[in-house]
Amino acid sequence: MSRFRSSRFARLNAYVPGEQPRERRYIKLNTNESPYPPSPAVLEAAARAAGTLRLYCDPTALRLREAAARVYGVEPEAVLPVNGSDEILNFAFMAFCDERVGVAYPETSYGFYPVLADFHGVKKAEIPLKSDFSVDFHDYLGLRSTVVIANPNAPTGMALAISQIEEIVRANRDRAVVIDEAYVDFGAESAIPLTKKYDNLLVTRTFSKSHSLAGARLGFGIGDPALIADLTAVKDSTNPYNVNAMTQAAGVAAFMDNGYYMDNCRRVAETRDRTAAQLRALGFDLTDSLANFLFIHHPSVGGAALYEQLRERGILVRHFSKPGIEDYNRVTVGSPEEMAALVEAVKEILEAGR
């Protein structure tokens, strides 16, 4: 740390992304990327947009908002495109939290929530999960804080029912409720229809998982137009040209090819469920994931040991040292061939440990 850093940032604990190694080729099952490529139309659209890069992109991302509105059944004014869903979460913490209004979220969830709370100096309430790793929606009723919940949750993959989400939103009408739907397309139900009914609900989405655009950095906030106007004011005060021209073009094309991506999500879900059954047959404990990853534990091998032994075999998974989940690993669902390789490697590890 240099001597110039502001004292208010002296104790930051930054978010640590999953490994992106370059020293060797791995089967990468650690960062929840899609195993399938973008559609050809998306690549063509991005390439065409590259010819316009001498010009600023549209700061309103109008075509992208209109495309999103058609797919999600909302008005364009209810959509804010952003540079990955991390950006809309950041905007939400700025717009809806302050020294008076704190934030509440599950204690075991996306690691960026506490980072954002600390960065903005927001009082945080980290609510423990139930013993089965599920979120108890009753814990979020009638709070005096902004509420942030990933649904499905990460790293467990477990989801609340839409009726439970509505209970949370209804019970917190004087506070914003943010539902982070990064993984919803893999089997859970979206809360987007509720945004037409409740003006305090913000739903966040990303194209990094379901739409094979992790490298393009594209996300969305969807909510009541007044809520979106608040977030747009924050955006225009910090980064008005936040979604570049190539990403805007790729996003529009991806929406036009939405069926291709939803088919891929169904393929991932089928691979997830098949792999889960195979791992359970090997003695693993798993949560009931509705995301594009599995949360796994084996009674005979620790989480860190399994992570290391898989890494030695050229397979990357995500291990967390956080107390309570340190014996678990999060495994991204890759292609059928990649998951078959994972299962075979796990068999070898278990056999060697006998």
Buried (B, 14 or more C-beta within 10 A) or exposed (E): EEEEEEEEEEEEEEBEEBBEEEEEEBBBBBBBBBBBEBBEBBEBBBEEBEEEEEEEBBBBBEBBBBBBBEEBEBBBBBBBBBBBBBBBBBBBBBBBBBEEBBBBBBBBBBBBBBBBBBBBEBBBBBBEBEEEBBBBBEBBBEBEBBBBBBBBBBBBBBBBEBEBBBBBBBBBEEBBBBBBBBBBBBBBBBBBBBBBEBBBBBBBBBBBBBBBBBEBBBBBBBBBBEBBEBBBEBBEEEBEBBBBBBBBBBBBBBBBBBEBBEEBBEBBBEBBBBBBEBBEEEEBEBBBBBBBBBBBBBEEBBBBBBBEBBBEBEBBBBBBEEEEBBBBBBBBBBBBEBBBBBBEBBEEBBEEEE
